[in-house]
């Protein structure tokens, strides 16, 4: 039974990667996996649910690579800029994660992602980053008049700015993101000393 689910998952991942979310349908996946449509629905209630499972797993892999690549001794500004840069590069280089930037797909899957507690799937990042923020606060490198949880919410907002690059303007987006990040982090580093 689990082999069939793995086949559906792997074939879905391959098709979503090559054809995209929009141009992949359940019939394509079941044909490639060699299972019936009914078998697909025994494991996944919809194409969207399968896609989200694949997306979440790919997102976790990316975030683990990022966490192993960052230098915790960097200044908060260098750390966050590096983290954002790696996140954008990783999202753009992975065809599954890249779908997050496709407006049609994004609108369709965003609510599902939120409902599925997408943020909970990368809680290890939150925990590690929260510890780092608390450390920076203790060392006087970051404001202590704000809770570390609020600072983490600000970091999450910075990460999510890239989903609005079309509204910002593609020609300005990289500079806007870099400038906003610098302004925000420098403001968080201003400890009044």
FENNOR-V108033 format. One line per field, one symbol per residue. ss: DSSP state (A for helix, B for strand, O for the rest). phi: phi as a letter, one per 30 degrees, with the letter a starting at -180 (. if undefined). psi: psi as a letter, one per 40 degrees, with the letter a starting at -180 (. if undefined). A space follows every 50 residues. Layout:
ss = ???
phi = ???
psi = ???
This chain:
ss = OAAAAAAAAAAAAAAAAAAOOOOOOAAAAAAAAOOOAAAAAAAOOOAAAA AAAAAAAAAAAAAAAAAAAOOOOOOAAAAAAAAAAAAAAAAAAOAAAAAA AOAAAAAAAAAAAAAOOAAAAAAAAAAAAAAAAAAAAAOOOOOOOOOAAA AAAAAAAAAAAAAAAAAAOAAAAAAAAAAAAAAAAAAAAOOOO
phi = .dddddddedddddddddcjddccbedddddddibddddeddcbdadddd edddedddddedddddddcdcddddedddddddddddddddddcddddde ddeddeddceddedddhedddceddedddddddddddddidbecdcdddd ddddddddddeddcddddjedceeddddddedddddddddcid
psi = ddddddddddddddddddeiddehidddddddefiiddddeddheidddd dddddddddddddddddediheeiidddddddddddddddddehdddddd ehddddddeddddddefdddefddddddddddddddddeeeiheeiiddd dddddddddedeefddddhddeddddddddddddddddegee.
